[in-house]
């Protein structure tokens, strides 16, 4: 039940969020992410969602091998109170290894959310967060429609260029123009 | 810009108490209301003074074996730990050093800006927890609102509400449901 509380909710920092995980208040089985200080439940992952995440993982990993890192359902630090877990992201290789410093917005070349029941949130809240963080490219993979929405050119909290791809279309990531991803492969 | 509501992680009372013990909320005034951590509004002088007035009026008539607690936590149910302005609970002043009381005989909120919150949200929450006697000292209209007889109501915020509501004003008198012989002049509860 979504109960609206009149009054101001307490918001948390990343530090507090990790403290909760350390002492076991947030458990590894809790599927949550920190969005602007709020601890948000992630929607359950359905069969099609899992399959499309696996397809994307497979084809991006193979095509980008050695040039960048494909990171699946891992956290991304956007601010002191915001740390979503995008379904996929492509991270640049950098001199400071990721074991020493988490992925931040400026490490990200592409973020992908696969949306089954989270479509409206991925197209609004997440879209705004990623645009505000200056992430240059963001894809929303719509499981139901079998379409991909490509967002580019972040500007003032949204993306200026948005295109929706269907059917036999394909897309080349901005950061890797030589790599082509067809929708047929994504939704295989 | 409107946004679809996010599904927020809801907190259990046990988790909230762990967070309190961790010291996460040091310096913050927080209540757990129906699984959500709500920041308490800062309190003005008028409100604080009204709470003190109600405290003294209650203590003057309470029988032995009952105490008044002011803005102290109540272990209301598994996802709520509010801090009502005043509650009357059984016991002696040194009691409840290991855990908060769970079943107040009377809960009172002193309401100025929080009137709607106290009526709709807290009223439904307290009714759901089975608090049989809930008063709002309404500073806006200068009346005492007395809520009793909690019952299920799917349209209420927490699916419960008080079936009986009375508005009392001077020269009326009121007695807590649990102590019918302890009469208090409504004038003594209002500033």
HADDOCK unambig.tbl for C-alpha pairs under 7 A between the chains (distance, minus, plus):
assign (segid A and resid 3 and name CA) (segid B and resid 157 and name CA) 6.91 0.50 0.50
assign (segid A and resid 6 and name CA) (segid B and resid 117 and name CA) 6.23 0.50 0.50
assign (segid A and resid 7 and name CA) (segid B and resid 38 and name CA) 6.42 0.50 0.50
assign (segid A and resid 8 and name CA) (segid B and resid 38 and name CA) 5.53 0.50 0.50
assign (segid A and resid 8 and name CA) (segid B and resid 39 and name CA) 5.34 0.50 0.50
assign (segid A and resid 9 and name CA) (segid B and resid 37 and name CA) 5.56 0.50 0.50
assign (segid A and resid 9 and name CA) (segid B and resid 38 and name CA) 4.36 0.50 0.50
assign (segid A and resid 9 and name CA) (segid B and resid 39 and name CA) 5.66 0.50 0.50
assign (segid A and resid 10 and name CA) (segid B and resid 37 and name CA) 5.48 0.50 0.50
assign (segid A and resid 10 and name CA) (segid B and resid 38 and name CA) 5.57 0.50 0.50
assign (segid A and resid 10 and name CA) (segid B and resid 39 and name CA) 5.53 0.50 0.50
assign (segid A and resid 25 and name CA) (segid B and resid 15 and name CA) 6.11 0.50 0.50
assign (segid A and resid 38 and name CA) (segid B and resid 8 and name CA) 6.89 0.50 0.50
assign (segid A and resid 39 and name CA) (segid B and resid 8 and name CA) 5.83 0.50 0.50
assign (segid A and resid 39 and name CA) (segid B and resid 9 and name CA) 5.39 0.50 0.50
assign (segid A and resid 40 and name CA) (segid B and resid 6 and name CA) 6.51 0.50 0.50
assign (segid A and resid 40 and name CA) (segid B and resid 7 and name CA) 5.64 0.50 0.50
assign (segid A and resid 40 and name CA) (segid B and resid 8 and name CA) 4.29 0.50 0.50
assign (segid A and resid 40 and name CA) (segid B and resid 9 and name CA) 5.18 0.50 0.50
assign (segid A and resid 41 and name CA) (segid B and resid 7 and name CA) 5.48 0.50 0.50
assign (segid A and resid 41 and name CA) (segid B and resid 8 and name CA) 5.62 0.50 0.50
assign (segid A and resid 41 and name CA) (segid B and resid 9 and name CA) 5.37 0.50 0.50
assign (segid A and resid 120 and name CA) (segid B and resid 4 and name CA) 6.68 0.50 0.50
assign (segid A and resid 121 and name CA) (segid B and resid 4 and name CA) 6.29 0.50 0.50
assign (segid A and resid 124 and name CA) (segid B and resid 3 and name CA) 6.69 0.50 0.50
assign (segid A and resid 125 and name CA) (segid B and resid 3 and name CA) 6.81 0.50 0.50
